[in-house]
């Protein structure tokens, strides 16, 4: 899995719903990025009757509110993960999807320097590092 992460600007807090709470609960139980279809299957297997369109809507709203991270795979599929709220980057296993949050002070310094050199302000960036985790490498 490779791709780009998108974390849109905060749009404000939406009214909490049962469906949104169910989606959030499933995301809180996994460290991997998951597609809407995967999350829907987990909810359905757990006995929840949330529809796939509702899962998509809630994931998009949660990403827009900055509650979760969204990453696009090489084939353009959006995948989602509950992450810490501070700025961070990800190491993502291409084989199993295991994801580790990492900080990158060197990347931050480089991004700030390059942006300033070219007169850019209000800069935002993402960095995802894709590889194979130790378990999958065995």
Helices and strands as residue ranges (DSSP letters): E 3-6, H 18-28, E 34-35, H 36-45, H 52-64, E 68-73, E 78-82, E 89-93, E 99-102, H 105-117, E 128-131, H 134-137
